[in-house]
Amino acid sequence: MTEEAGESAPRRGAGRKSVLLRLDPAVHSALQRWAADDLRSVNAQIELLLRDALREAGRAPRDAGPVPRRGRPPKDSGD
């Protein structure tokens, strides 16, 4: 079952690439601890590290969107 491109509601993560990444278990554990310290998921931590590395190497793509904000939306101040 498919929908027309203009008719479907935007999905969370729409337009983002999925990548299978094989890591040494010790590297994954270290990333998991680091991500937890920064209150991020492992996936978000890896993306942050890759973006920083691309920027430092002068290879950051000009057309890359911002890092998606996750979590609960802010409360309305008009309550």
Backbone hydrogen bonds, N-H to C=O, Kabsch-Sander energy under -0.5 kcal/mol:
donor,donor_aa,acceptor,acceptor_aa,energy
7,E,4,E,-1.1
8,S,4,E,-1.1
14,A,11,R,-2.2
16,R,13,G,-1.7
21,L,19,V,-0.5
23,L,21,L,-0.6
28,H,24,D,-2.4
29,S,25,P,-2.3
30,A,26,A,-2.1
31,L,27,V,-2.5
32,Q,28,H,-2.7
33,R,29,S,-2.3
34,W,30,A,-2.3
35,A,31,L,-3.0
36,A,32,Q,-2.2
37,D,33,R,-2.2
38,D,34,W,-1.6
39,L,36,A,-1.2
40,R,35,A,-3.0
45,Q,41,S,-2.2
46,I,42,V,-2.5
47,E,43,N,-2.3
48,L,44,A,-2.4
49,L,45,Q,-2.4
50,L,46,I,-2.6
51,R,47,E,-2.7
52,D,48,L,-2.5
53,A,49,L,-2.4
54,L,50,L,-2.6
55,R,51,R,-2.4
56,E,52,D,-2.6
57,A,53,A,-1.8
58,G,55,R,-1.3
59,R,54,L,-3.1
60,A,54,L,-0.7
64,A,61,P,-1.0
79,D,76,D,-0.6
